[in-house]
Amino acid sequence: MIAEVIFTGTELLLGQTLNTNALHLQQSLASLGLDLYYQVTVGDNRERCARAIREAAGRADLIFVGGGLGPTEDDVSREALSEALGIPLVRDEAALAVVRRFFDAGAIPMAANNLRQALVPAGGRALDNPAGTAPGILLEDQGRVFFLLPGPPVEFNRMLDELVIPFLRQRFPGRLGIIRSRVLKFCGIGESSLDEQLAGLLKSANPTVAPCAREGQIHLRLTAKAENEAEAEARIAEMEAAVRQRLGSYIFGADGETLPGVVGRLLAGAGQRVAVAEEFSGGLLAHLLTTDPVAREALACGVVVGGQPPGSQGTAPPPELFRPEGATLKEKAGRMAAAVRAFAGCEIGIAVLGAAVHPGRSDEKMTVCIATNLAGAGREKELQLWGDPSQAGRRAAQAALVLLWRSLSR
Amino acid sequence: MIAEVIFTGTELLLGQTLNTNALHLQQSLASLGLDLYYQVTVGDNRERCARAIREAAGRADLIFVGGGLGPTEDDVSREALSEALGIPLVRDEAALAVVRRFFDAGAIPMAANNLRQALVPAGGRALDNPAGTAPGILLEDQGRVFFLLPGPPVEFNRMLDELVIPFLRQRFPGRLGIIRSRVLKFCGIGESSLDEQLAGLLKSANPTVAPCAREGQIHLRLTAKAENEAEAEARIAEMEAAVRQRLGSYIFGADGETLPGVVGRLLAGAGQRVAVAEEFSGGLLAHLLTTDPVAREALACGVVVGGQPPGSQGTAPPPELFRPEGATLKEKAGRMAAAVRAFAGCEIGIAVLGAAVHPGRSDEKMTVCIATNLAGAGREKELQLWGDPSQAGRRAAQAALVLLWRSLSR
């Protein structure tokens, strides 16, 4: 079955309010296996709201309208639905009871325009609103079902969870599917390269396979629809196996797993600690390692080298850590990795060194070298980065973490 | 003039991604005095995207499409625009240059399907993308202007701010309202306290005065509408003076100024360097200082203390830096600040020390102590933080920077 969602509210079009109702409704629809093809936002305008409802009725089975059920002139959903379908509004006793209950409970007298909230298109029915004055509306017409829900998130979410979803499950038994999804997480591979190598699989209809690029990572979401959970899980497992066969070596984790978490587990498993020296990424690699409690445990120390590193005036800063010598960036990075490892007296040293960032030339290319030192054995990798300095710094820190993961997982 | 906005992306309909691009675009349109009547979200489906573009072209002057410009099969915006308007796609050399630049910079080879990103409807032109591979597209057709912008927020926002808005101002002189705004930036004061003290001013209609809380800061946006620039500037200057009279001591800067930038200027002016030791904020304070070139110059070094700090096995790590002794958190933080200052041999030391972050108890409160040491004189400040560990870490780093700013600006 196909759903369509309409939100009304001028504040939603002015960028003043983040539409959190949308997220909750979309997730609910997806978990019921309903297809959502269009979501439309209109202002507090009856004509445009009616037009959106008519368009939705022409292409969807279930139409949801969020907002516009208040008592004031700019609340237009009821009237728009009536106009779009040519069904007159009539006083509904159940709706009136919802409105009255609110005012009976409080000390506020009911205003005349609150009576508008008791209107429902003929043949429709009111949905109770335990959290506010505005009753919702449910109307079945010519094989379609229309839901009008109040805009305030507390009211919207309760009505959706407690009334609308149970109604759908009861009204359409067997027609709502089970949806399961799993996210495979890749690093060290670009999106278009992943795309080429997964070519055929990305066209799969069930499960669907959708890549999404995150900084330095790609998250591949497998989403299966099925009659029951076991079938959904089986579809996902089969696709996961196919993906792993092609690109398994780039997959560091799945679902809630993070790269720092995976690296932390590998370090803990090997009983190794790591020390980090950052001239280019300004503390971000050390920070990534501290975001996971296990990786944090395995971090001995991080050293950030600033613009005027300590020299002989300091008490004990080893010079090769702060001012490594070398003819090339690789040589310097290698010495820095060895120096930070010796400084902390631990198993692994990593250094991230780069060309200086020139202020005012934010889109220039930068050469960054990442060096690792595992128990004395050095390894360096150079990469070209661009973008503004903090973006480049984040990319360098991510790349260093990927290099550490590769070193540990082989 | 009327604008219409279309976003493409199945992830936006599944409720997996919050559409922050929408907010930024809507606010920009509002500030230009453009009317937005409809905003439509569709999945990664060419036919439905084309339909949405056709509908928008029938009722708006400026049509914005966000997302769907990547290299893969499910990126459909280019093809949908071509289909909706009946204009064929042709290879564009400027677009190709944008795509190539990205791959020339990195070590990743360009995949064949990246060539799709160099296609532009005949008569249109490519918009440069300094932050990614996907060129944007600008097309004028039958009195309408179409803008296709890439989906990743960094790319979307830069292209909008740096290319699209300047284009609109130049292309439609006199048809866009004159709007000027100025952002005053506060730190060291809470939002409700600022709210109370600015009471009457917040209700001003022109300029409007809108506070917005950012991590550890409040940005107060003054926005004036006027017939001409001079009038707009005068309205803003008058309001700024009134705000400064009440809360001037909390204002560290305005508009593009950043707290690291302001701190960097103060350090450079005083000829002082700073060294940072972080047990709690995991490198984020050092990182903040490296985000500004002047502050970076004044940074001697940062030290991140991990879960297993170096002991006697290291070559020279001073024990009072990594394992400071003391009966209280304040005492330890004070010693750490003095130790990192001595280690780097510079004028100012700062330490951020806190209660251990317990995994799995992410909403507990944490006590964090920030200590500064200026030429031997110590000062400590304790604060209570809550939220997940990385949020708390960011707040602690911000608070430390605020403390440094206060010390330097008095």
Interface residues (C-beta under 8 A of the other chain):
Chain A: L12 L13 L14 G15 Q16 L18 N19 A22 L23 H24 L25 Q26 Q27 S28 L29 A30 L36 Y37 Y38 Q39 V40 T41 V42 G43 N45 R48 A52 E55 G190 E191 S192 S193 D195 E196 L202 K203 T208 A210 P211 C212 A213 R221 T223 R273 A275 V276 E278 G282 G283 L284 L285 A286 H287 L289 T290 T291 P293 R296 E297 A298 L299 A300 C301 G302 V303 V304 V305 G306 G307 Q308 P309 P310 G311 S312 Q313 G314 T315 A316 P317 P318 F322 A342 F343 A344 G345 C346 V357 H358 P359 D363 K365 L383 Q384 L385 W386 G387 D388 P389 S390 Q391 G393
Chain B: T10 E11 L12 L13 L14 G15 Q16 L18 N19 A22 L23 H24 L25 Q26 Q27 S28 L29 A30 L36 Y37 Y38 Q39 V40 T41 V42 G43 D44 N45 R48 A52 E55 G70 P71 T72 E73 D74 F102 A105 G106 A107 I108 P109 M110 A111 A112 N113 N114 P130 A131 P152 V154 R273 A275 V276 E278 G282 G283 L284 L285 A286 H287 L289 T290 T291 P293 V294 R296 E297 A298 L299 A300 C301 G302 V303 V304 V305 G306 G307 Q308 P309 P310 G311 S312 Q313 G314 T315 A316 P317 P318 F322 A342 F343 A344 G345 C346 V357 P359 P389 S390 G393
